Amino acid sequence: MRYSQILDTLRDTPLFESSLLTVGKSSPYQVQRRLSDWTSVGKVIPLRRGLYTLPKTKRKFEPHPFSIANRLSAGSYVSLEMALRYHNLIPEHVAVVTSVTTGRPREWENEFGRFFYRHIHPRYFFGMEYRLIIEGQFAYIAYPEKALLDLIYLRKGGDSLEFIQSLRLQNLENLDLVRLEEFAKHFNKPKLKRAAVIIRELAEQEMQEYEML
C-alpha cells in the first residue's frame, strides 16, 4: 500500500477510518503500522484512534466540524449551545462543538477545534435529524427545540427563568412550540415541562413586542 494510492483513493474523502484501508492484500497490522509511519511525518492527520484525514495540502474537501463530531464519537449528535447557535437561537459565538451521547462523557481536541460530549440516557436520545451541512457532508444535529431541552435537562437549575433568560434566546418565532411541548412530554420530567411553559411565554412576549413595532 503506497501513499500515492491512498491519495488517489481518499483525496475526495474528508474523513476516513483505518478499516477502509484493509480491503485487499493489506492486513490490519500492516495498515496500522503504515498509518503510524505516515502520521509521524505528517502525511495523515489522526483525529482519534482509527479516524484520520489527509493534510490540508492533500485533501480536496475540508472536514466540517459537525461531521467530525459525529465521527469522533459514534452514537452522538450535535446539540446544546452549538446547535442553538447553528439554528440562530442564541447570539453568542460558540467555540466548542457540543454534542450529547449515550456513551460516556468525553472531550477531544485537534486541529479542527474542541469537541465536548455530554452523557444522556438512551430514552432521551431522540429529536435529531440528519442534515446536509455543506456540499457532500452530513451530520446528525438536534432540532432547535431538542437542543434547548437537552441544555436545560443537563444544567442544574436549567428550568429557572433566570437561566433561560441568561441564554438571550432570539428568533423564538422559528421555534415549533408544539414540537417543544411534545419533546418535553417525552422526557417525562417536570423540569422540562416547566421550562417549556416559560419558553412559550417568552415566545409569545417576543411576538407581541414585534406586533407593537
N, C-alpha and C positions, 0 to 999 in steps of 0.2 A: 504494500500500500504506500504509494508515494504522495507527497504533499501536493504535487500538481494535479493528481487525480482527485484529491479532496477539494481543491479549489474549483475544478470543473464541475464537481457534483454538488457542492454546497454554497457556491457563491451567491445564488439567489435565495438561500435559506437563512433567515435572520438568526435562528437558534437551531442547534442540533444536539442530539444526545449520542453518547458513545455507542449505544446499541445499534445506531443507524449504520455504523461502520463495520459491524461484524458480519455483514452479508458477504458471502463469497468464501474465499480461502482463508481469510484472516481470523484467528482465534481471538476471543475476548482478551486474553492475556497480551497478545501481540498488539491489539488495538490500544489497550490501556498504556502499554509501555511506549508506543509511538506517540500517543497523545501527551504523555508526561514529558517526552523529549521536546515536542513542539511547544508545549506550554512554557518550558524553561527558556526558550529563545523567542517567545512572543508570537509564534506562528498561529496559535489558537489561544483564545481567552477563556479561562474557566470561570463559570458563574456559580456553580456548586459542583459537587461530585457528580460526574456523568453528564453535565449540561455545559455546553460551550457555544461560543460564537467566534467568527473569524475576526481578525484585527480590522480596524476601521478602513485601512487602505485596501483590504482584500474583499470585504463584504459589499454587496451591491445595495442591500437594504438595511437601514438602521433598525435594530430591535426596539419595539415600543415598550416603555416601562410596564404597561399593564400586561402585555404578553409575557414579559419576563416574570412578573409577579405570579401569574398563573402557573408558569412552568417551574419556578423555584420551589413551590410547594403545591403538589398535586392535591386536589380536593380543597381548593380555596377560590375565593372571588374577591375582587376589589370592592371595598366598602368603606364605611366610616368617613373620616374627613376627606380623603382623596376622592371618593365617589361623590360626596356632596359638592366638592369644588368642580369636578367634572360636569356635574349636572347644573352648575352655576347657582347653587343654593346658598353658598357662603362666599363672601368677597375675598377672603384671605388666600394668599398663595400657600399651598401645602407642599412642603419639601420632601415628605416621606410618603412612599406608596403604601397605603394601609389596606390590609385585607383581613378577612376572617376565614377561619379554617376549622374543620372538625378535629384536626390534629393538634399537636402541642404548640404553644406559642413559640415563635421563632423570630429571629432578626438576621437579615442578610445585608451586606454592604459590598458593592462592587463599583466598577467604573460608571455604571448606569444609575447609581443612586443607592438610597437606603430603602429597605423593604421590611415592614413590620407585619406580623401575623398575630391576631388575637384569636384565642380559642372560643368556639361557640358550640353548644350542644347540638348533636345531629338533628334533633327535632326542629331546631330553629334555622337549619341550613336550607333556606328557600329564598325566593324573591330576587333572583338574579336573572340576567339574560346574557346570551352570547352575542356580543355586538361587534360589528366591524369598526375598528378603531382608526386605522389608516389602511390604505390600499394593501390588500393581501394579508393583513394581520387582524386577528380577532381576539377577544378576551371576555371572560365572564365578569360582569360588573353588576353590582346591586342596583335595582330600581331605586330612584331617589327616595321613595318612601321607606324602603327597607334599609338603605344606608343610614337614614336618620334614626330609625328604630334600633338598628344594631348599635349605634353610638350611644343612644340613651340607655339601652339594656346593659351595656358593658361599663357604663360610667356610674359610679356611686353618686346618688342624688341626681341622676340624669333626668328624672321626671319633674324636677323642680322648675318653676317659672324662671328663676334666676339663671339656671344653667341653660335652658332653652333660649332665653333672651341673649345670653352671652355668645351664642353661636352667630348672632347677627344674620339670621336667616333672611334671604331675599328671594324675589321671584316666586313667592308662595302660590301664585296663581297657576304655576306649572305643576304643582303637586296634585295628584289624584287622591282626593280626600277619602273617597270610597275605598280605594285600594289601601290607603294608610290605615283605615279603621279595620279592614279585613285582615291585614297583616298583624295589627295589634291584637286582634282576637285570636289569631293563630298562635301567637306567643302564649296566650292564656295567662298573662301576668298583669295584675292590677297596675303595676308601674307603667306598662306600655299603654294600657287603656287610658290612664290619667294623662299621659303625655300626648296621646292622640287628640284628646279633648282640648288641651292647651294649644296644640298646633292648629287645630281647626279654628279656634277663636282668634289666633294671630293672623291666620289667612283671611278670615272674614274682616278683621280690623284693617288689614292692608288693602283689601278690596274697597272698603268704604272710604279710605283715605284717597285712593285713586279716583273714585267717583266724585269726590269733592273738589278735585283739581280742575 
